[in-house]
Amino acid sequence: MSNWKRKLSSRKLWACIAGVVLGAAAVFGADESTITEVSGMVTALASLVSYIWTEGMIDTARAGEK
């Protein structure tokens, strides 16, 4: 089960998924402003999730040291 957790937390996976979704949106006729907005939202959310995940891992490691 932890292997799935590790895979789902991969930034490479989420970047790949975002690329596929944005590419599909372009193919199916989404306008440029919509693609730009979605791209910005995905980037912001990925940054936030990465930060929260990393801080959680650091906190867990510190708790284990005490």
Secondary structure by P-SEA (a helix, b strand, c coil): caaaaaaaacaaaaaaaaaaaaaaaaaacccaaaaaaaaaaaaaaaaaaaaaaaaaaaaaaaaaac
